[in-house]
Amino acid sequence: MPDSPGDSRRRWRLVRAGTDAIPPALRQFMRRQSAWRQLLLRKRGRLRPARRRRLLLARLAAVAAVALVAGALSWLVLASPVLGVRDIHVEGALVLDADQVREAAGVPLDTPLARVDTDAVAARVAALPPALTVDVSRSWPSTLVITVVERTAVAGVPVGKKYDLFDDHGVIYRTVSSLPSGLVRVRLATPGPQDVSTQAALTVLRALTKELRRDLDTLIVDGPARIRLELRGDRVVTWGDAEESVSKAKVATALLSKPDKLIDVSGVPDVVTLG
């Protein structure tokens, strides 16, 4: 039910009476506080845009500083000679000379170490005939490390008064004036990793027993199916082809105690001939 005019007048008198009951000094303090609050709100409204601008400028400055530092670090690592190559350290080179490896690597000093293409360097060094495998790594702050695993000779092919040494893959990688101790002399027409006669010779070499290797003077491969062993004391083992080489080696070793000069194991396992 709506208030009557009399009720509204009575309510107003009560509120005014309550306000009039507040001491004058307290009313004055409350008015001052209200005035200050309104002034602060107006100032705060004016200050907010300026504060936002300051925060934005601070953030932009931080981003610029980070970008500057990143750019400086990138220049230091990728372009500056400060972290450039000062030394090329070569490991594992025995047949090869360390300077040969450095020359093949083709990395100028002061080249930024981070920009060195290690795979390309390894490929260039691996092109050296004695190199079997090559690994290239960085040693910060300024050293390039080249680790070479060289080929191991298993036999030598006489060429005039010298010998071409080849490894277990048939790769000729070194020429020497005399055959090193422990290597087998092999006569081949066209030695090389793609030559079938060379691969046949390697199969036989892997199958030889200690006794046969000890007595062996020359392994002769006139063709893939025409292999023979010339032993010391003018003895000859006719081998035939490289098939069944392990069995042929065992049979030939067992017959070394016989006085015969000719041992033919080309027909193993079916036929063995002595003469």
C-alpha positions as CSV (number, residue, x, y, z in Angstrom):
1,M,0.0,0.0,0.0
2,P,1.6,3.4,-1.0
3,D,2.7,5.8,1.6
4,S,0.4,8.7,2.3
5,P,1.7,12.2,2.1
6,G,1.7,12.3,5.9
7,D,3.9,9.2,6.1
8,S,6.5,10.7,3.7
9,R,6.7,13.9,5.7
10,R,7.2,12.0,8.9
11,R,10.0,9.9,7.3
12,W,11.8,13.0,6.1
13,R,11.6,14.6,9.6
14,L,13.1,11.4,11.1
15,V,16.0,11.4,8.7
16,R,16.6,15.1,9.2
17,A,16.3,14.7,12.9
18,G,18.9,11.9,12.7
19,T,21.3,14.0,10.6
20,D,20.8,17.0,12.9
21,A,21.8,14.8,15.7
22,I,25.3,14.5,14.2
23,P,27.7,17.0,15.8
24,P,28.6,19.9,13.5
25,A,32.4,19.1,13.6
26,L,31.7,15.5,12.5
27,R,29.4,16.6,9.7
28,Q,32.2,19.0,8.5
29,F,34.8,16.2,8.5
30,M,32.5,14.0,6.5
31,R,31.9,16.7,3.9
32,R,35.7,17.2,3.6
33,Q,36.3,13.4,3.2
34,S,33.6,13.3,0.5
35,A,35.2,16.2,-1.3
36,W,38.7,14.6,-1.2
37,R,37.3,11.3,-2.4
38,Q,35.7,13.0,-5.4
39,L,39.0,14.9,-6.2
40,L,41.0,11.6,-6.0
41,L,38.6,9.9,-8.3
42,R,38.9,12.7,-10.8
43,K,42.8,12.6,-10.6
44,R,42.8,8.9,-10.9
45,G,40.7,9.1,-14.0
46,R,43.2,11.5,-15.5
47,L,46.3,9.4,-14.5
48,R,45.1,6.1,-15.9
49,P,45.9,6.8,-19.5
50,A,49.4,8.1,-18.6
51,R,50.1,5.0,-16.5
52,R,49.0,2.8,-19.4
53,R,51.4,4.7,-21.7
54,R,54.3,4.2,-19.3
55,L,53.6,0.5,-19.0
56,L,53.4,0.2,-22.8
57,L,56.7,2.0,-23.2
58,A,58.3,-0.1,-20.6
59,R,57.2,-3.3,-22.3
60,L,58.4,-2.0,-25.7
61,A,61.8,-1.2,-24.1
62,A,62.1,-4.7,-22.7
63,V,61.3,-6.3,-26.0
64,A,63.8,-4.1,-27.8
65,A,66.4,-5.0,-25.2
66,V,65.8,-8.7,-25.6
67,A,66.0,-8.4,-29.4
68,L,69.2,-6.4,-29.1
69,V,70.8,-9.1,-26.9
70,A,69.6,-11.9,-29.2
71,G,71.1,-10.1,-32.2
72,A,74.4,-9.5,-30.4
73,L,74.6,-13.2,-29.5
74,S,73.7,-14.3,-33.0
75,W,76.4,-12.0,-34.4
76,L,78.9,-13.3,-31.8
77,V,78.2,-17.0,-32.6
78,L,77.5,-16.9,-36.4
79,A,79.5,-14.0,-37.7
80,S,82.2,-12.8,-35.3
81,P,85.7,-14.3,-35.4
82,V,85.6,-14.3,-31.6
83,L,84.2,-17.8,-31.6
84,G,86.0,-18.7,-34.9
85,V,88.1,-21.7,-35.6
86,R,91.5,-21.3,-34.0
87,D,92.7,-24.9,-34.1
88,I,91.9,-28.0,-36.1
89,H,92.7,-31.0,-34.0
90,V,93.2,-34.3,-35.9
91,E,92.9,-37.7,-34.1
92,G,93.5,-41.2,-35.4
93,A,95.7,-40.3,-38.3
94,L,98.6,-42.8,-38.7
95,V,99.2,-43.3,-42.4
96,L,97.8,-39.8,-43.1
97,D,99.6,-36.7,-42.0
98,A,97.6,-34.3,-39.8
99,D,98.4,-31.5,-42.3
100,Q,96.9,-33.6,-45.1
101,V,93.7,-33.9,-43.1
102,R,93.6,-30.2,-42.4
103,E,94.1,-29.4,-46.0
104,A,91.4,-31.8,-47.1
105,A,89.0,-30.4,-44.5
106,G,89.2,-27.0,-46.2
107,V,88.2,-24.9,-43.2
108,P,89.9,-21.5,-43.0
109,L,91.0,-20.3,-39.6
110,D,88.6,-17.7,-38.0
111,T,85.6,-19.3,-39.7
112,P,82.8,-19.0,-37.1
113,L,82.8,-22.5,-35.5
114,A,79.0,-22.6,-35.5
115,R,78.8,-22.2,-39.3
116,V,81.2,-25.0,-40.1
117,D,79.4,-27.7,-42.1
118,T,80.7,-30.8,-40.3
119,D,79.1,-33.2,-42.7
120,A,80.8,-31.5,-45.7
121,V,84.1,-31.5,-43.9
122,A,83.8,-35.2,-43.1
123,A,83.0,-36.0,-46.7
124,R,86.0,-34.1,-48.0
125,V,88.4,-35.9,-45.5
126,A,86.8,-39.2,-46.3
127,A,87.8,-38.8,-49.9
128,L,91.4,-39.4,-48.8
129,P,92.1,-43.0,-49.8
130,P,93.5,-44.2,-46.3
131,A,90.4,-42.8,-44.5
132,L,87.7,-45.5,-43.7
133,T,85.4,-43.3,-41.6
134,V,85.6,-39.7,-40.5
135,D,83.8,-37.9,-37.7
136,V,83.9,-34.1,-37.3
137,S,82.8,-32.3,-34.1
138,R,83.0,-28.9,-32.4
139,S,84.9,-28.3,-29.2
140,W,83.9,-24.8,-27.9
141,P,85.0,-22.2,-28.0
142,S,87.3,-22.5,-31.0
143,T,88.5,-26.0,-31.9
144,L,87.3,-28.3,-34.7
145,V,88.0,-32.0,-34.0
146,I,88.5,-34.4,-36.9
147,T,88.6,-38.1,-35.9
148,V,89.8,-40.5,-38.6
149,V,89.6,-44.2,-38.6
150,E,92.1,-45.5,-41.2
151,R,91.9,-48.5,-43.4
152,T,93.7,-51.7,-42.4
153,A,95.7,-53.5,-45.0
154,V,95.1,-57.2,-45.5
155,A,97.3,-57.8,-48.5
156,G,99.5,-56.2,-51.1
157,V,99.6,-56.4,-54.9
158,P,103.2,-56.2,-56.4
159,V,103.6,-53.4,-58.9
160,G,107.1,-53.3,-60.1
161,K,109.3,-53.1,-57.0
162,K,106.5,-51.7,-54.9
163,Y,103.3,-52.9,-53.4
164,D,99.8,-51.5,-53.5
165,L,98.1,-52.3,-50.2
166,F,94.4,-52.9,-50.1
167,D,91.9,-53.4,-47.2
168,D,89.2,-55.9,-46.4
169,H,86.9,-54.1,-48.9
170,G,89.4,-54.4,-51.7
171,V,90.2,-50.6,-51.7
172,I,93.8,-49.8,-52.7
173,Y,94.8,-46.9,-50.5
174,R,98.6,-46.9,-50.1
175,T,101.8,-47.8,-52.0
176,V,104.8,-49.0,-50.1
177,S,108.3,-50.0,-51.1
178,S,108.2,-53.4,-49.3
179,L,105.4,-55.7,-48.1
180,P,104.8,-55.2,-44.4
181,S,105.1,-58.2,-42.1
182,G,101.9,-60.2,-41.7
183,L,100.4,-59.2,-45.0
184,V,99.8,-61.6,-47.9
185,R,101.2,-61.1,-51.4
186,V,98.4,-61.3,-53.9
187,R,98.7,-61.3,-57.7
188,L,95.7,-59.7,-59.4
189,A,95.2,-58.2,-62.8
190,T,92.9,-55.4,-61.9
191,P,92.6,-55.1,-58.1
192,G,89.7,-53.0,-56.8
193,P,86.5,-53.2,-54.8
194,Q,84.4,-53.8,-57.9
195,D,86.7,-56.5,-59.3
196,V,85.3,-60.0,-58.9
197,S,88.8,-61.6,-58.8
198,T,89.6,-59.2,-55.9
199,Q,86.5,-60.2,-54.0
200,A,87.3,-63.9,-54.6
201,A,90.8,-63.3,-53.2
202,L,89.3,-61.6,-50.1
203,T,87.0,-64.6,-49.5
204,V,90.0,-67.0,-49.6
205,L,92.1,-64.8,-47.3
206,R,89.3,-64.7,-44.7
207,A,89.2,-68.6,-44.8
208,L,92.9,-69.3,-44.5
209,T,94.0,-71.1,-41.4
210,K,97.1,-70.0,-39.4
211,E,99.1,-72.9,-40.8
212,L,98.3,-72.0,-44.4
213,R,98.9,-68.3,-43.8
214,R,102.3,-69.1,-42.2
215,D,103.4,-71.2,-45.2
216,L,101.8,-69.0,-47.9
217,D,104.2,-67.1,-50.2
218,T,101.7,-65.8,-52.9
219,L,98.0,-66.0,-53.5
220,I,97.5,-66.0,-57.2
221,V,94.1,-65.2,-58.7
222,D,94.1,-65.5,-62.5
223,G,90.3,-65.4,-62.5
224,P,87.4,-66.0,-60.1
225,A,87.6,-69.7,-60.7
226,R,91.4,-70.0,-61.1
227,I,92.8,-69.5,-57.7
228,R,95.9,-71.1,-56.3
229,L,98.2,-70.8,-53.3
230,E,102.0,-70.9,-53.8
231,L,103.5,-72.1,-50.5
232,R,107.1,-72.1,-49.4
233,G,109.1,-75.1,-50.4
234,D,107.7,-75.1,-54.0
235,R,104.3,-76.5,-52.9
236,V,101.1,-75.5,-54.6
237,V,97.5,-75.7,-53.5
238,T,95.0,-75.6,-56.4
239,W,92.0,-73.8,-55.0
240,G,89.6,-73.4,-58.0
241,D,86.9,-70.9,-57.2
242,A,86.2,-69.2,-53.8
243,E,83.2,-71.4,-53.0
244,E,83.6,-73.7,-50.0
245,S,86.8,-71.8,-49.0
246,V,86.4,-72.7,-45.3
247,S,86.2,-76.4,-46.1
248,K,89.1,-76.2,-48.6
249,A,91.3,-74.5,-46.1
250,K,90.6,-77.2,-43.5
251,V,91.4,-80.0,-46.0
252,A,94.5,-78.3,-47.3
253,T,95.8,-77.7,-43.8
254,A,95.3,-81.4,-42.9
255,L,97.3,-82.4,-46.0
256,L,100.3,-80.1,-45.3
257,S,102.0,-83.0,-43.4
258,K,102.0,-85.0,-46.7
259,P,105.2,-84.9,-48.8
260,D,103.3,-84.1,-52.0
261,K,104.1,-80.9,-53.8
262,L,100.7,-80.5,-55.3
263,I,97.5,-80.4,-53.3
264,D,94.3,-79.9,-55.3
265,V,91.3,-79.1,-53.2
266,S,89.3,-77.5,-56.0
267,G,86.9,-80.5,-55.9
268,V,86.1,-80.3,-52.2
269,P,84.1,-81.8,-50.7
270,D,83.9,-84.6,-53.2
271,V,87.4,-84.9,-54.6
272,V,90.9,-84.2,-53.3
273,T,94.0,-84.8,-55.4
274,L,97.7,-85.1,-54.3
275,G,100.6,-85.1,-56.6
